Amino acid sequence: MTDHIRIVEVGPRDGLQNEKLQVPTDLKIRFIEALAAAGLREIEATSFVSPKRVPQLADAEALWPMLSHGPAFSALTPNLKGLERAISLDVDRIAVFTAASETFTQKNINMSIDQSIETFAEMISIFRASRPTGFVRGYVSTAFECPYEGRIDPGQTVRVIEKLLNLGVDEVSIGDTIGVAAPPEVKSLTRLVLNVMSRGKITYHFHDTNGTAIANVAEAMEMGIESFDSSAGGLGGCPFAPGAGGNLATEDLVYFLERCGIPTHVDLYRLATSSLEILKVLGRSPCAKGQLARLSLSGTSPT
Amino acid sequence: MTDHIRIVEVGPRDGLQNEKLQVPTDLKIRFIEALAAAGLREIEATSFVSPKRVPQLADAEALWPMLSHGPAFSALTPNLKGLERAISLDVDRIAVFTAASETFTQKNINMSIDQSIETFAEMISIFRASRPTGFVRGYVSTAFECPYEGRIDPGQTVRVIEKLLNLGVDEVSIGDTIGVAAPPEVKSLTRLVLNVMSRGKITYHFHDTNGTAIANVAEAMEMGIESFDSSAGGLGGCPFAPGAGGNLATEDLVYFLERCGIPTHVDLYRLATSSLEILKVLGRSPCAKGQLARLSLSGTSPT
């Protein structure tokens, strides 16, 4: 097993876009600063998405300049307009978002997969011209199963990944958007994906709807994958995916890695407390196991 | 991978012994019947423990005769007195309970490990004389880590397992009592355990305090283990282990196995609803991922 695993914290973006309530910008900033203080080095901070479509992230322009230095911050740019907003703020790490499922892509971003790829081609060209050393992540959601289409053929997922690679993305984040996958599927898909790309460019984005996320991480690590998305407190889900549960909790991921002897340099207690204020505003109790365990051990009441 | 995994449901015993409130006997019966109706074939129904020590299970005599036929029911018999009570009710599947940690054993059952083994020798001899075809399970708790002593040397765990095997137990349930283990530890311990016993006699009993239980099950299955304890709704913990979280939820285990293509013959929705009445009485919300997912998908409010 490896001695280094990369953690990409997606709570501030993927965690909050799904919530009914809007979180005040200053609270988001405190959340992000707490995540950084806990030791997280890569944080997807927001999305330059249409404020009408995702009002929860309508404060992207206000939030971005307030991010302190330290971690590498990135932002989702779902379309050309979002990219222009990001470029005007000197965002140098962007992410584009498509899916392995045609139906999901249509419902989620109102394009076909091929249309999304054409859009990304133009966006990435503009971004590279503006930020030659910038970093581009490509998301492929519903990589295992779609809430509308059911199981996705791994070959289809690999074809979408190849289209993103042809655009020159720096990495691909492969998402189990509704959190249904189990390790044998992770093994099969990873084997196919490794035929078309190097393992260093692969990130897995697991949701923990059914409690399989850490087992999936373990399986992916067995296959040599060294990068995982997660969300503090297990915040989030997918606003357009019925039945989607929360993201893999960063607390669970960090606990697992540390217990496996892989140093994360993340302070698990600080991490466990980082989302408490947000959860309170959202009217939710902490539910991630690794978070509850830290809060319980520390004597802090989890509710 | 195997095509059959044995599930031993421990919710009615291990799940309820830790609760502050006492659950009425008729509610326990309905819970157990719901578990059986969901398709569970082996259920640890109660413990013939001192009513003073664990008042939650003081109704063992009232409960046992009311269990319907179908599943194989078992009961914990912590000492000679408990065994006598069990024998008088024709219980033919018993379990004895010791630990890999000397301190934990002392605090949990007020004996040294060797004293517990001596007691079990006498008990098993009496039980075999009374029920020649009876089944004896031996629990070894704190197999990975003890809340008092910290990490347990795997060699120590194996030595306790060997002592139980020398008494002629039919199986050993190896417990991560405080739910801290990660897959590499499961792999190391399993490798050592397989040197002293056949895999068919090994059951793992994981707690999910830190979200690693399913990953541990997956690792154990990779090593050929085919039997796991779990508790509906993730009920339970350990009354004498500070910081102990709930058992691995049967819902999570069943979901995982089914998604791996291993038939369990358990109705996941019926299982997910089986503990709801108990949880309500205990004033707790469902928290197991696999349970929440089923309830949410069915439109039943989980809270």
Interface residues (C-beta under 8 A of the other chain):
Chain A: M1 G179 V180 A181 A182 P183 P184 E185 D208 T209 N210 G211 T212 A213 I214 A215 V217 A218 E219 G243 G245 A249 D252 Y255 F256 R259 C260 G261 C287 A288 K289 G290 L292 A293 S296 L297
Chain B: M1 G179 V180 A181 A182 P183 P184 E185 D208 T209 N210 G211 T212 A213 I214 A215 V217 A218 E219 G243 G245 A249 D252 Y255 F256 R259 C260 G261 C287 A288 K289 G290 L292 A293 S296 L297
